[in-house]
Structure formats: C-alpha cells, structure tokens
C-alpha cells in the first residue's frame, strides 16, 4: 500500500462493488486496498513495514470487530491517530453518528440508496479527501 492508497473497510460485496464503480466513474484512480472485517483492517494498519493509506473509508457494521471499535483503535495508536477516517455507512442512527465523531471520525457519510446520488457522494469525497485536503505531516512508514 502506498501513500495514495484508499483503504476500504467494507464487508458487503455489493456495497464494495458500488464504491469501486463510483470511484472509477469519477476517475479516482487511487489504488484501493480492501479489508472485509475490522480485525483485518487493524492488522493491515498495524504492520510497521507497510505505509499507511491516504484515506480510510470505514463501514460501521463489520464482522469480528465493528467499525466504531476499529476507529477507537486507530485513534489510540500513535502511528495511525492522525490518519483521515471517513465513516461510510448505511446507518442513519443518531447514536452511531455521535459515537463516530466522538471517537475521532473526520467525516460521517450515509450511503445513499440511489447509485447516481452515491456516485456523486463518492466524487465529492474523492475531490476533498484525495485532492484538496492537506494531510497531516507524519511519516506514513513508521
């Protein structure tokens, strides 16, 4: 994984395919590394020999370790605590949103049901987080 990689943490294959399709449709050519559960995501991010991604797209309802716990562990680790994390979920629960921000999410985006709306949300997400946003200055390899 290099510094321009997006880490997509998503267990639903249909949502994964929609996200990848929306990225491609919007000419977001960053490499996408995929983890299908929270434990796999934390393992990927904790490997000291692997560079960190530029952005983590994190679903909440994940097997093994849920997205909120993944977020807490990302923020508790000095190596990953500044990593931009966008919650991308179908949950519209106010409590999930409150916990997500309380635990340090940079943004909370509800997955739209309509593909056109979804593709637009992904376009704006990519434009902001991958082009406009200036990430914190930290060593992505240590």
DAKA-V510632 format. One record per residue. N is the residue number from 1. RES is the residue in three letters. SS is DSSP state (helix for helix, strand for strand, loop for the rest). PSI is psi in whole degrees, -180 to 180 (999 if undefined). BURIAL is b if it has 24 or more other ideal C-beta (glycine too) atoms within 12 Angstrom, else e. Layout:
{{N | RES | SS | PSI | BURIAL} {N | RES | SS | PSI | BURIAL}}
This chain:
{{1 | UNK | loop | 129 | b} {2 | UNK | loop | 178 | e} {3 | UNK | loop | -12 | e} {4 | UNK | loop | 6 | e} {5 | UNK | loop | 146 | b} {6 | UNK | strand | 130 | b} {7 | UNK | strand | 114 | b} {8 | UNK | strand | 119 | b} {9 | UNK | strand | 99 | b} {10 | UNK | loop | 126 | b} {11 | UNK | loop | -16 | b} {12 | UNK | loop | 116 | e} {13 | UNK | helix | -34 | e} {14 | UNK | helix | -43 | e} {15 | UNK | helix | -40 | b} {16 | UNK | helix | -48 | b} {17 | UNK | helix | -40 | e} {18 | UNK | helix | -42 | b} {19 | UNK | helix | -47 | b} {20 | UNK | helix | -41 | b} {21 | UNK | helix | -43 | e} {22 | UNK | helix | -40 | b} {23 | UNK | helix | -46 | b} {24 | UNK | helix | -44 | e} {25 | UNK | helix | -32 | e} {26 | UNK | loop | 17 | b} {27 | UNK | loop | 35 | e} {28 | UNK | loop | 101 | b} {29 | UNK | loop | 10 | e} {30 | UNK | loop | 146 | b} {31 | UNK | loop | 141 | e} {32 | UNK | strand | 116 | b} {33 | UNK | strand | 137 | b} {34 | UNK | strand | 131 | b} {35 | UNK | strand | 136 | b} {36 | UNK | loop | 5 | b} {37 | UNK | loop | 166 | b} {38 | UNK | helix | -37 | b} {39 | UNK | helix | -42 | e} {40 | UNK | helix | -40 | b} {41 | UNK | helix | -46 | b} {42 | UNK | helix | -37 | b} {43 | UNK | helix | -45 | e} {44 | UNK | helix | -44 | b} {45 | UNK | helix | -21 | b} {46 | UNK | helix | -6 | e} {47 | UNK | loop | 113 | e} {48 | UNK | loop | -20 | e} {49 | UNK | loop | -6 | e} {50 | UNK | loop | 131 | e} {51 | UNK | loop | 154 | b} {52 | UNK | loop | 153 | b} {53 | UNK | loop | 167 | b} {54 | UNK | loop | -28 | b} {55 | UNK | strand | 142 | b} {56 | UNK | strand | 125 | b} {57 | UNK | strand | 116 | b} {58 | UNK | strand | 120 | b} {59 | UNK | loop | 157 | b} {60 | UNK | loop | -43 | b} {61 | UNK | loop | 90 | b} {62 | UNK | loop | 150 | b} {63 | UNK | loop | 162 | e} {64 | UNK | loop | -68 | e} {65 | UNK | loop | 124 | b} {66 | UNK | loop | 165 | b} {67 | UNK | helix | -35 | b} {68 | UNK | helix | -39 | b} {69 | UNK | helix | -39 | b} {70 | UNK | helix | -47 | b} {71 | UNK | helix | -44 | b} {72 | UNK | helix | -42 | b} {73 | UNK | helix | -35 | b} {74 | UNK | helix | -46 | b} {75 | UNK | helix | -24 | b} {76 | UNK | helix | -18 | e} {77 | UNK | loop | 121 | e} {78 | UNK | loop | -31 | e} {79 | UNK | loop | -33 | b} {80 | UNK | loop | -1 | b} {81 | UNK | loop | -25 | e} {82 | UNK | loop | -2 | e} {83 | UNK | loop | 129 | b} {84 | UNK | loop | 125 | b} {85 | UNK | strand | 121 | b} {86 | UNK | strand | 121 | b} {87 | UNK | strand | 124 | b} {88 | UNK | strand | 101 | b} {89 | UNK | strand | 162 | b} {90 | UNK | loop | -8 | b} {91 | UNK | loop | 130 | b} {92 | UNK | loop | 17 | e} {93 | UNK | loop | 127 | e} {94 | UNK | helix | -37 | e} {95 | UNK | helix | -39 | e} {96 | UNK | helix | -43 | b} {97 | UNK | helix | -45 | e} {98 | UNK | helix | -48 | e} {99 | UNK | helix | -41 | e} {100 | UNK | helix | -49 | b} {101 | UNK | helix | -38 | e} {102 | UNK | helix | -34 | e} {103 | UNK | loop | 0 | b} {104 | UNK | loop | 17 | b} {105 | UNK | loop | 143 | b} {106 | UNK | loop | -26 | b} {107 | UNK | strand | 157 | b} {108 | UNK | strand | 115 | b} {109 | UNK | strand | 127 | b} {110 | UNK | strand | 131 | e} {111 | UNK | loop | 118 | b} {112 | UNK | loop | 150 | e} {113 | UNK | loop | -39 | e} {114 | UNK | loop | 131 | e} {115 | UNK | helix | -39 | e} {116 | UNK | helix | -44 | e} {117 | UNK | helix | -40 | e} {118 | UNK | helix | -46 | b} {119 | UNK | helix | -39 | b} {120 | UNK | helix | -41 | e} {121 | UNK | helix | -42 | b} {122 | UNK | helix | -38 | b} {123 | UNK | helix | -48 | e} {124 | UNK | helix | -39 | e} {125 | UNK | helix | -48 | b} {126 | UNK | helix | -44 | b} {127 | UNK | helix | -46 | e} {128 | UNK | helix | -58 | e} {129 | UNK | helix | -26 | b} {130 | UNK | helix | -18 | b} {131 | UNK | helix | -56 | e} {132 | UNK | helix | -41 | e} {133 | UNK | loop | 137 | e} {134 | UNK | loop | 109 | e} {135 | UNK | loop | 159 | b} {136 | UNK | loop | 148 | e} {137 | UNK | loop | 99 | e} {138 | UNK | loop | 157 | e} {139 | UNK | loop | 112 | e} {140 | UNK | loop | -3 | b} {141 | UNK | loop | -3 | e} {142 | UNK | loop | 999 | e}}
